[in-house]
Amino acid sequence: MTATAAARGAESPAVRLGLRENLPQFALLVLINALVGATVGQERTVLPLLAEDVFGLEAYSAMLSFIAVFGVSKAITNLFAGALGDRFGRKPVLVAGWLVALPVPFLLMWAPTWGWVLVANALLGINQGLTWSLTVIMKIDLAGPARRGLAMGLNEGAGYGAVAVAAWVTGWIASEYGLRPEPFYFGVVLAIVGLGLSALFVRETTGHVAHEAASHQTRDGHPGDDLTFRQVFATSTWRNRSLSATSQAGLVNNLNEGMAWGLFPLFFAAAGLSVGRIGLVIAIAPAVWGVGQLFTGALSDRVGRKWLIAGGQWTEATGLLLIALGDGFWVWAAGSAIFGAGTAMAYPTLIAAIGDIAHPIWRARAVGVYRLWRDLGFAVGAVLSGVLADAAGISFAIVVVAAVTAVSGADVAIRMRETLHRPPLPATPA
């Protein structure tokens, strides 16, 4: 988007920034992101058990391969989702993401080999990269700078609350009817409803970007505040230390999430929990995460981003250690709740920090770069924890991931500057 286009878009008197001013569209996007979260949540309890019980995989690294495929696919899609949204508009990219989701539950239902499950997860990664990225970007577009943390808290709360609900629902269905195909009927409904709402009722938000960009030009005096994709990648990855710290923290957040997704069902099953109880204890973390973000996102608008992110990662590490070293359903449930609470502190705050720093004209691309690094964490976590679990057991893998998470929080504390109320970065030469 050029500065001239931004200025033209700002001339429309109908365009206003803010949650209240855009409440119907914002609420619709929150609902759609809940459907996005539930689409990935359908796998949360069932798929690791399928790997072991139906496909006969024995090595943990092989069982977790579906998460690695998902993470790489989603990460790469994230990188380009923002640029695609800038070029073609937000809504068409959102709709395309839902179209990609349609085959996924059918592949999971009827996959004759594990290779088909990997294909399904490659498609699921593309779906999540497009739909979740665009709902994040569109909410940032609508909210404006004043309530960005609250907007991200609502977005991520809806998404991960739905992950928890879907994990519990599919776990219950599996306990009653078997691991497949019945749990994945839920996914068919999700894809159809998400596609219909996105195609029929979502409105384009690029006009809001133009409106905000024009005000930034007037305030900051940078008429050419656009960066090339290469410049955005460099700025977000290493040139700006706050953005760099944010990117690594996002990667580690999903590193521990990838480990939890793949190993927790197997860990609890080996301890003798039923499928129904496994689904329940697994659902606790994203449930606390989802509800907690409704408060932590807004809190970051008042107290700042940095210490919520660092403290959140230290809290995550505490919950993981309790799970690894504890014993029994209630201890694991408490550890899951603490893990979810820490993630609630860090997750929406990380995205809000990106929105604080990046200029509106290149913000969507900056979000895409951040989400590239963040969701590569799924793959890193799956590979690392799988190798560690094969070598020394699941408990050891969880402890190592907890240590990595604690170190990541320390990096944020040392390198990241507080981003709240800071003016966005101007364009810099390559």
N, C-alpha and C positions, 0 to 999 in steps of 0.2 A: 504494500500500500504506500503510495507516494504522499509527500506532504500536501501537494495540490489536491489530491483525492480526499485527504483528511479534512482539509479546509472546506471543500465542497460539502462533505458529509456533515460537518458541524453546522452548516447553515440551516439544516432542517429544524424547525421549531418543535416538531413532534418528538425529537430524540431527547430523552432525559436520562441521567445516570442515577442509580440508587436502587436499593432493594424494594422500598415501598413504591417507587415510581414504576417499577417493572415487575410487580408482584405476580401477576398471572403467568407470565412467561418464566419467571424465575422458579415459581412453584412447579410448573410443568417440567422444567429441566431437572429439578430435584427428584421428581417422580421417575423420570426417564433414567436418571443415574442409579436409582434404586433397582430398576430392572437390569441395568448393566451389571451392578454388583451381584444380583441374584443369578445372573447368567454364568458367572464364574463360580459362585457359591455352590451351584449344583454338583460340582466336582469335589468339593472340599472334604467331605466324609467318605464318599463312595469310591473314588478312583484309586486311591492308594490300596484299598482293600481288594478292588478288582485286579490290580496288578499282581497281587500275591495269590488270591484265591481262584481267580478265573484264568489268568494268563500264565500262572505258575512261575513268575519271576522270583528269583531268590536273592540276588545281590541288591542291596539298597540303592546303589548307584544306578542300576538298571530301572528299578521301580520309580526313581525320581526323575527319570529322563523326560517324562511328559512335562514336568515343571520347567526343565531347562529349555525345551522346545518352546513352550508357552512364553517364557521370559524373553528369549532372544527375539521371537516373532513380535511380541508386544513392544519391546524396546525399540526395534528398528522402525516399527510403524509409528511409535510416538515421535521419533525424530522428524518424520516428514508430515505428521498430522497437522501441526501448526502451520507449516508452509502451505500445505494443501488447503487449509481453511482460509489462509490469506488470499490464495490465488482463486479458488473456486467458490468461496463462501463457506460459512460454518455449516449451514443446514445440509447441503448436498453431501458433505463428507460424513456427517452424522448418519444420514440415511444409508449411505454406502456401508458404514460399519455394521448396521443392523442386517443388511442383506447378506454379509459375510457370515453372520451368526446362524442363519437358518439351517445349514446342513449339520451343525455341530452336534446337537442332541441325537440326531439319527445315526451319525457315525459312532457315537458312544454306545448307543443301544445295540447296534448290530455288528460292530467291529469284529472280524474273524481273527485278526492278529493284533499284536501290540503296535505294529507299524501304523495301522489305521487310527489307533488312539493318538499317536503322535501327530498324524495329519490333522485330526480334529483339534488338537491343542495348538497347532500352528494357526489354524483358522480362528480359534478362540482368541489367540494373542492379537491377531489383526483386528478382530472385532473390538476387543478391549482397548487397544491402542487408539482406534478411531473414535469410538463412542465416548469413552471416559475422557480422553483428551479434549474432545470438542465440547462436552458438557462443562468441563472445568473452564475452558477458554471462554465459552459463552456466558457463564456466570460472572467471570471476571469482567467481561465486556459490559454486562448490565449493571453490576454493583458499583463501579467506580471505586476510587481510592479509599473512601471513608469507612466502608464496611467490608473490606476485602477478606479479612480474617473470618468474620461471621459467615460470609458467602462460602468460603472454602470449608468451614466447619459443617455447614448445612449440606454441602455437596458430598463431602467425604463421609459424613455421618449417615446420610441416606444410603450411599453405596455400600459401606461396610456393615451397616445394620442389616441390609438386605443379604449380604454374604452370610451373616450369622443365621438369619431366618432360613435361607436356602440350605445351609449346611445341616441345620436341625431337621427341616422338613424332609430332605432327601435321605438323611440318616434314619428317620422314623419310617419312611416308605420302604427303605431297604430292609429294615428289621421286620417289617410286616410281610413284604412281598418278594424280597430278594434283591440282589445287587443290580440287576438289570432285567428287562428294559424299563420297568415301572418308574424308578426315580427320575429318569430323563424325559418323561412326558412333561414334567414341570418345565424343562428347558424349552420345549416346543412352544408352549404358551407364552413364555417370556419373550422369545424372539418375535413372535407374531405381534404381540401387544406393543413391544418397543418400536418395531418398524412402523406400525400404524400411527402411533402417537407422533413419532418424529416426522413422518411424511405429511401428515394432515394438519398438525396443530403448531409445530415449532416455527418460529419466525426468525429471519436472519438478523444477526446482531452486528454486522460490520459497520453499520451506521453509528452505533454507539462507540466503536473504536475511533472512527473519524472525529466524532464529537470530542472525545477525551484528548485525542492527539492534538487537536487545534488549541485546546486550553493549555496543554503542556508547552506548545510552541510559544504562546504568548507569555507564559510564566517564566520559562527557562531560557528563552531566546535562542533556541537551536532549531532553525527552520529546516535543517537537513538531518533530523534525528533518525535516520534509517541506517541499518547495518546490513551488509550482505550475510547470507547464511553462514559463510565461513567465519566472519567476524563474530556473529552471535555464538557459534560453537566455541570459538576460542575464549570469548569473554565469559561464557557460562562455565567453561571447564577448568580454565587455569588463570586467565588474566585478572579477573576480579576475585579476590580471595573469599569474599562473602558468598558469591555465587558458587565458587569452587567447593567451599565447605558444605554448602547446601546440597550440591550434587552428590558428594561422597556420602553425606548423611542419608540422603534418599536411597542410594545404592545399598547401604548397610541395613536400612529399615526393611527393604524388600529381600535382602539376603536372609535375615532372620525369619521373615514371613515365608520365603520359599522353603526353608528348613522345616518350619512348623507345619506347613501344608503337607509336605511329603512324609515327615517322620512321626508327627504326633499320632496319627491314626494307628500306625504300626507299633509305636511305643505303648500306647494304651491297650491295644489288642493283645500284645505279648504279656501284659500284666493281667489279662483276664477280664477286661471290661467288655460288656455286650456292645453290639453295634449301636443300639439306641443311646447308651451312656457315652460311647465315644463321640457320637454326634453332638450330644449335649455339652460335654466338656470342651470340645473343639469350638462350639458356637459361642461360648462365653467370651473369648478374647475379642472376636469381631463385634459382638454385641456391646461390650463395654467400650470398645474403640468407637463404634458408631454413635452411641448415645453421648459419650464423653466429648466427641468433637463438636457437638452442638454448643458446648460451653467453652471448650478450649480455643476454638477459632475466634469467638468473640472476645475471650480474655486476652488473646494476643493483640487485638486491636487497642487494648488499654495498657498492657504491661510490657509489650514488645515481643519479639520473636525469638531472640537468641537463647534465653535461658529456658524457655519452654521446650525448645528443640533439644538442647543438651540434657536437661533434666528428664525429658521424656525418654531419651535413649538409655540413661542410667536406670530408669524405672523398668524399661523393657528387659534390661539385663538381669535385674533382680527377679522378675517373674520367671524368666527362663531358667535361672539357677534353682528356683524353688521347684519347678517341674522336674528338672534333671535329678535333683538330689532328694526330693520328697517321695512319699509313697502313699497311695490311696486316693480315692476319688475326690475327697474334699480338699486335700492338699493340692492336687493338680488343678482343681477348679479355682482355688485361690491364686495359684501361680498364673493360670490363664487370665484371670481378671486383672492381675497386676500387669501382665504383659500387654493386655489390651489398653489399660489406662495409660501406660507409657507411650504406646503408639498413638493414642488419642491426643496426647500433648504435642507430639512431634509432627504428625502427618499433615494436618491442614496448615500448620504454621509454616512448614517448609514451602508449600506452594504459595502461601501469602507473601513470604519473603521474596520469592521470585517476582511476584507482582509488584512489590515495593520498589525493586531495583530496576527492572526492565522498563524501557520506554514503551508506551502503548503500541507504537508502530511495529516494533520487533518483539513484543512481549509473547505473542503466540509461538514464535520460533524459540524463544528462550524457555518457555514451558515445555516445548517439544524436546529440547536438549536435556533439560532436567529430567524429564520422564524417560528419556533414553537411558541415562545412567541409573535412575531409580529402578527401572524394571529389568535392567541387566542383573540387578541384585537377585531376582528370582532364579536366573540361570546359575549365577555364582553360588548362591545358597544351596541350590539343589545338588550341584556337582561337589562342592566342598563338603556338605553334610553327608552326602551319600558315600564319598570316599572315606571320611572319618568314621562313619558308622560301620562300614565294612571292615575297617582296620581295627577299631577299638570299641565298638558298640554305640548304640543310640545315645545313651546318657553322656558319653564323652563328647559326641558331636554337638549336643545341645550346650554343654559347658563351654566349648570353644567358641561357638557362635555368640554366646552371652558375653564372653571376653571381648570379642571383636566389636560388639555393640557398645560396650562400655568405653573402649578406646575411641570409637567414632564420636561419642558424646564429648570426650575430652578434646578432640580436634575442633569441634564446633566451638567449645568454650574458649579455645586459644586463638583460632583464626578468624572466626566470624565476627563482624561488627553488627551492632544493632541496626536493623534496616527500617524499622517503623518510622514514618515521617521523613525519611531521606528522599531527596529529589531523585528521579530516575537518571540513569547514566546517559550522557550524550553520546553521539556517534564518535567512534575512535577509528583511526586508520588501521589497516591490516598490518 
